[in-house]
């Protein structure tokens, strides 16, 4: 590749954040954009603490990225056109299309409460701060 490479990272959890920061620190002539639905960095590994009434620090992704040169788009990836190298993103302001040379897909996981009858009605998950509380 010649010129500036564009890297889009989908997912702002531990893996996405570390990938974005690692690429930005190590690569020359790279433009990195991180896409995540929430501005708040969710420490999913610590959701059990919220469930027990403890408080977690309120880390904001834009604050964590300050000084790194990494762009942040608050939104959800709604489609990937691998042939055209474009990610469609739904934001609160509407829709955006992000072109990329390299795509990092780090969206994490959630709990499937639909596979077991009764789980959706009776199980608690630790997928987000809201559900953990």
C-alpha positions, 0 to 999 in steps of 0.5 A: 500500500502507498500513502496513508492506510486507513484502519477501521476497528469495529468494537471499543472493548478491550480487544478493539481498544488495544488493537486501535492503540497498538496500530496507531503507535506502531504503524507509520502513515496510518489513519485509525478510526474506532467505531463503538455504539457507546461512548462509555468504555464498558469493562465487561470483565468487571460487570460482576462488580456492578451486580454486587453494588460496587461502582466502576470508574466511568471511562469515556472512549474519546477521553481514552483516545486523547493524544493517540490520533485515533478517530472515534465514531459513536455508532453501530456497524450495520454492514460491511462491503468487503469488495468495496472496503466500506463499513456502513455505520448507523450513528445518532446523526444518521448514517456514515460510510467508512472506507478502509484498507484494513478492517479489525472486527472486534465486536465481542460477545453477548449472552444468548438467552433465547436458546434455553426456554425460560432463560430470557424471562428468568436469567440475569446477564452481565452484558452491559452496565444496565443489565448488571445493575 
